[in-house]
């Protein structure tokens, strides 16, 4: 007797089978299709409309078309899985592109910073060179002035020398003339 009692289900289990009618299953499936229809992409809506049309037609349901609806739903699940995989791949591609673009942006920012520092150094060099050129111009003007003064001084000295040489040669001639006279 214990063996018989152990094989029977307990008090919580029921031997009554609950059967759902085909029309209840159809209406439940139709309500799910309509709920999905509102959230679906535009290219899936015609398929959902077709499934809803098949579910709402009583004649087709009586002829075993529900198998077709199930196949359509299975096909749609396959399509959605494929689209999800495509979306995942696109997301991965986009994140790689964002990383690559971010790296490029950082490299360009470094180049810009380097170029700006090079420009600042070049401007500083130009400013220093300009100051050196100005100092050299002042030096050249002073040198030109001292050369002009030296030239005037040498010309004056040359004139004096020529006068001295002329007077010297005149004096030498006069002395030669006087000596000749004294010797005569």
Secondary structure, 3 states (H helix, E strand, C coil): CHHHHHHCCCCCCCCCCCCCCHHHHHHHHHHHHHHHHHHCCHHHHHHHHHHHHHHHCHHHHHCCCHHHHHHHHHHHHHHHHHHHHHHHHHHHHHHHHHHHHHHHHHHHHHHHHHHHHHHHHHHHHHHHHHHHHHHHHHHHHHHHHHHHHHHHHHHHHHHHHHHHHHHHHHHHHHHHHHHHHHHC
